Amino acid sequence: MGAKLSGPSGQGGRTVEQNSDINVTPFVDIMLVLLIIFMVAAPLATVSIRLDLPPATPPAPDQEQEEPVYITIQEGGALFITDRETSIETLPADVCAALGGAVCQEERVFVRAQPEVRYEQFMEVMNTLQENGFLKVGLLNEDIT
């Protein structure tokens, strides 16, 4: 902001007039530079992963769909396979019985837990399944009522 001093013949009582013009050119220059920087940096911030997915093939019409096996972990530590209660010690045998196959470790098993379940209880179930050869484990994130 500038001030202009004026008065009669440069002496005595001087009055001050304020100059309220704002120079916006530096502001526009800075905004344009920032715009260019963000336009160049935005494509670099996106991460892409190449994913080669196999084509989807529907099951044969005469093929019967098997009901998946769900392992449910409740808040108190109770374990259920579908609707039957089990324990951590008998979990592998009960999962094989629910799958009903000789090679039960090759089948997919789904694990779901209530939100209040402690991480330690969840990992105990996961480790037990892995130690007994169940490597196809799906995790479900849904409300259990």
Salt bridges, closest charged atoms under 4 A:
ASP52 OD1 - ARG50 NH2 3.56
ASP94 OD1 - ARG84 NH2 3.79
GLU120 OE1 - ARG118 NH2 2.52
GLU142 OE2 - ARG112 NH1 2.88
